């Protein structure tokens, strides 16, 4: 769940979650709201298979400010694809051309940040109930549990931060 008080200025992004330091060599993945130079906003997923080079997928989406949204990206490593979801509705079409692996580096995991040392990539808003899976989630799986608290022992769940923010 994410709540935006503002969106990134043109040419910048606001990280939702990331394991992506600003220096190359330890980059893994990043999920963010990005604003292109022409002010088009999009959800963006970036990954690196070697810690340095990256591939990106994005889908145009502009959030309303001060509104809670359930956002998700389902990355399929075997196919090198990503699907984006907002409030359980797929956004755009399946995105292709991503690296087939995610680098397993030692970079810290960040919530509400893209590149942890780049001030312009911090989220201006709130995040609640962050989940990271090591399996590709289907649309029906996302829909089936997005409004539920998890036990934390679900198969494929490798990171879970409920944060327990009041979504009102």
C-alpha positions as CSV (number, residue, x, y, z in Angstrom):
1,X,0.0,0.0,0.0
2,X,1.3,3.5,-0.9
3,X,0.0,7.0,-0.3
4,X,1.5,9.9,-2.1
5,X,1.6,13.5,-0.7
6,X,3.3,14.6,-3.9
7,X,4.8,13.0,-7.1
8,X,8.4,13.2,-8.2
9,X,9.5,16.3,-10.2
10,X,10.2,15.7,-13.9
11,X,13.2,13.5,-14.4
12,X,13.1,12.0,-10.9
13,X,11.5,9.0,-9.1
14,X,10.2,8.1,-5.7
15,X,11.2,4.7,-4.5
16,X,8.6,2.4,-3.1
17,X,11.0,-0.5,-2.3
18,X,14.5,-1.1,-3.4
19,X,17.7,-3.1,-3.0
20,X,19.6,-0.6,-5.1
21,X,22.5,1.4,-3.9
22,X,23.6,4.5,-5.8
23,X,27.0,2.9,-6.7
24,X,27.1,0.1,-9.2
25,X,28.1,-3.4,-8.2
26,X,25.5,-4.3,-5.7
27,X,22.2,-3.3,-7.4
28,X,19.4,-5.9,-7.4
29,X,15.9,-4.4,-7.9
30,X,13.9,-1.2,-7.5
31,X,10.1,-0.5,-7.7
32,X,9.2,3.2,-7.9
33,X,7.0,5.9,-9.2
34,X,8.9,7.7,-11.9
35,X,8.3,11.0,-13.6
36,X,9.8,11.4,-17.0
37,X,11.2,14.7,-18.3
38,X,7.8,15.3,-20.1
39,X,6.0,14.9,-16.7
40,X,4.4,11.6,-17.5
41,X,4.3,9.5,-14.4
42,X,4.7,5.7,-14.4
43,X,5.3,2.7,-12.1
44,X,8.8,1.5,-12.9
45,X,10.6,-1.8,-12.0
46,X,14.3,-2.0,-12.6
47,X,16.5,-5.1,-12.1
48,X,20.1,-6.1,-12.5
49,X,21.5,-9.6,-13.1
50,X,25.1,-8.6,-12.5
51,X,24.8,-5.8,-9.9
52,X,25.7,-3.0,-12.4
53,X,23.8,-3.1,-15.7
54,X,20.0,-2.7,-15.4
55,X,16.9,-3.4,-17.4
56,X,13.7,-1.5,-16.8
57,X,9.9,-1.9,-17.3
58,X,7.3,0.7,-16.7
59,X,3.7,1.5,-17.3
60,X,2.1,4.9,-17.3
61,X,0.1,5.6,-14.2
62,X,-0.7,8.9,-12.3
63,X,-1.9,8.6,-8.7
64,X,-4.2,11.0,-7.1
65,X,-2.6,12.6,-4.1
66,X,-3.6,11.7,-0.5
67,X,-5.2,8.5,-1.6
68,X,-4.1,5.0,-0.5
69,X,-3.4,2.5,-3.4
70,X,-2.4,-1.1,-3.4
71,X,0.5,-1.3,-6.0
72,X,2.3,-4.4,-7.0
73,X,4.7,-5.6,-9.7
74,X,4.8,-9.3,-10.6
75,X,8.2,-10.1,-12.1
76,X,8.7,-13.4,-13.9
77,X,12.5,-14.2,-14.0
78,X,12.1,-17.1,-16.3
79,X,10.3,-15.0,-18.9
80,X,12.0,-11.7,-18.2
81,X,8.6,-10.0,-17.9
82,X,6.7,-7.8,-15.4
83,X,3.0,-7.0,-14.9
84,X,1.9,-4.0,-12.8
85,X,-1.2,-3.8,-10.7
86,X,-3.0,-0.9,-9.0
87,X,-5.9,-1.8,-6.7
88,X,-5.8,-5.3,-8.3
89,X,-6.3,-4.0,-11.8
90,X,-3.5,-4.7,-14.3
91,X,-2.0,-1.5,-15.7
92,X,-1.1,-1.7,-19.3
93,X,0.2,-4.9,-20.9
94,X,2.8,-7.3,-19.8
95,X,6.3,-5.6,-20.1
96,X,9.1,-7.7,-21.6
97,X,12.9,-7.5,-22.0
98,X,13.9,-7.6,-18.4
99,X,17.0,-9.5,-17.2
100,X,16.1,-13.1,-16.3
101,X,17.8,-12.9,-12.9
102,X,18.2,-10.6,-10.0
103,X,21.6,-10.1,-8.5
104,X,21.9,-11.4,-5.0
105,X,24.1,-8.7,-3.5
106,X,24.7,-7.3,-0.1
107,X,23.0,-3.9,-0.6
108,X,20.5,-3.0,2.2
109,X,16.8,-3.3,1.5
110,X,15.0,0.1,1.6
111,X,11.3,1.0,2.0
112,X,10.2,4.4,0.7
113,X,13.5,4.9,-1.1
114,X,14.9,4.2,-4.6
115,X,18.7,4.7,-4.4
116,X,19.3,5.1,-0.7
117,X,21.8,7.9,-1.0
118,X,19.9,9.9,-3.6
119,X,17.7,12.4,-1.7
120,X,15.5,12.9,-4.7
121,X,14.4,9.3,-4.7
122,X,12.8,9.2,-1.3
123,X,9.0,8.8,-1.3
124,X,6.9,11.8,-0.1
125,X,4.1,9.9,1.4
126,X,3.5,6.7,3.4
127,X,3.9,2.9,2.8
128,X,2.1,0.1,4.6
129,X,2.2,-3.7,4.4
130,X,5.3,-4.3,2.2
131,X,5.7,-7.9,0.8
132,X,8.5,-9.4,-1.2
133,X,8.1,-12.8,-2.8
134,X,10.6,-15.1,-4.5
135,X,7.8,-16.5,-6.7
136,X,5.8,-14.8,-9.4
137,X,2.4,-13.8,-8.0
138,X,-0.6,-14.2,-10.3
139,X,-3.4,-11.6,-10.5
140,X,-5.7,-13.9,-8.6
141,X,-3.1,-14.5,-5.8
142,X,-2.6,-10.7,-5.5
143,X,-6.4,-10.2,-5.4
144,X,-6.9,-13.0,-2.9
145,X,-4.7,-11.6,-0.1
146,X,-4.0,-7.9,-0.7
147,X,-6.4,-6.9,2.1
148,X,-5.3,-9.6,4.5
149,X,-2.6,-9.6,7.2
150,X,-0.3,-12.5,6.5
151,X,1.1,-15.0,9.0
152,X,4.6,-14.4,7.5
153,X,5.1,-18.1,6.8
154,X,3.4,-18.2,3.4
155,X,5.3,-20.2,0.8
156,X,7.5,-17.9,-1.3
157,X,7.2,-14.9,1.0
158,X,10.8,-13.8,1.8
159,X,10.1,-10.3,3.2
160,X,7.1,-9.0,5.1
161,X,6.8,-5.6,6.9
162,X,3.2,-5.0,8.0
163,X,4.0,-1.6,9.4
164,X,0.3,-1.4,10.6
165,X,-0.5,2.1,9.5
166,X,-4.1,3.2,9.8
167,X,-5.2,3.5,6.2
168,X,-7.9,6.2,6.9
